[in-house]
Amino acid sequence: MNEWLEIVERVEPLDGVELDAELVNAMQSKFADLQGERVGRVNFYTPTFKAFASSEITGCGKSAWPAISITGGDCKLQCDHCKAKILEPMIAARTPEDLWRVVNEQISGGAQGMLLTGGSNHRNEVEYDDYYSTIRKIKDTFPDFKIAMHTALVDMDIARRMEDSGIDAAMMDVIGSQDTITQVYHLRRTVDDFEKTLEYLVSTKLKVVPHIVLGLHYGHMLGEWNALEIIQRHKPQAVVLVVVMPFYAPENRPFITPESKEIGRFFMDARAALPDVPLLLGCARPPGKVKMEIDSYAVMAGLNGLAHPTDGMVELAVRLERDVRVTPACCSIAIGDEVMAIETDESGLQVDIQRVIEHERTKRPAFASSLSGIKVVTAGQPETVGGCCS
Ligand code: SF4
């Protein structure tokens, strides 16, 4: 049997997970040849591990990284995979004055940053025009408060205005298929408009973090590889991969759940295409067995960050001899915590991985000896297992 499949079999929480042997083989041989700054390191962003849920990292509310929408739940595009549902739970700030008030309230409540977004107009633009001076005021008044902005499509002028407003990170979805743009997004824009947006943003000083939504074409993979090529041409600071959530879709335009094998293949190709760029798996992905498979492929392919990993992923990564870190990032609809962690992952409060491993040893004494000698890197102070977001 394939060596990596044997390793998976030894991870108790992954019992019953069915992985594609051929793909795992390909991942193993491809990983061995990979060279790059980011290869071999993985950070798990999670509010807690089950084993420690009762004590160490409680009190992680949604307030550390609130998501704020300048249009509330309104969006003119009504894309088939979303129908503006992603906006619904966000905090509405429909005027610049509202934004200033909401941010002040959030900071008083302990927020460290926010995801700023909003629904699109018919051209897939979020109309921030009236907000830039308020955003500037927020950054001037609270320089440590991080702002990750969902930019949608921009021209060079808007990209500069975003840069001047002082935001910390610019995020956008890169879509590589014209059919997906037309059919799923109901948009009269081109793949080139998405590439140009990335090009403009990357030409500023902003930290740019494009996203690729896997399975965006009704659950099928269509433009994802082209999106990857676009990103390769414009080298951003990080890339976030998310998997489409079929249950957001309306009944008359159903999405299938993407095949985990296809997702895994894309992870492998993305890793090979961008060896020096941090590759993160965002929170959004279908739940259940498919999530366990997707997460296992993500770890094996060599992604650098997993938000809210399924049980067993830390152990799998340790057994694969990766440089493993765990950050108790608070649960939030925003992926802001993951994105900002790219530059702060050397500091801040970290879960003591040794304790996770020790827990695994007590749970499965038979495997205890095989864990010894595995390299585990614990960033931060080993004693500081708690206090998320404080
Ligand atoms: S994906 Fe964005 S543009 Fe499309 S409906 Fe959802 S919020 Fe609107």
Residues whose N, C-alpha, C, O or C-beta is under 5 A from the ligand:
A	BS01	SF4	C75 L77 Q78 C79 C82 K83 A84 G119 S120
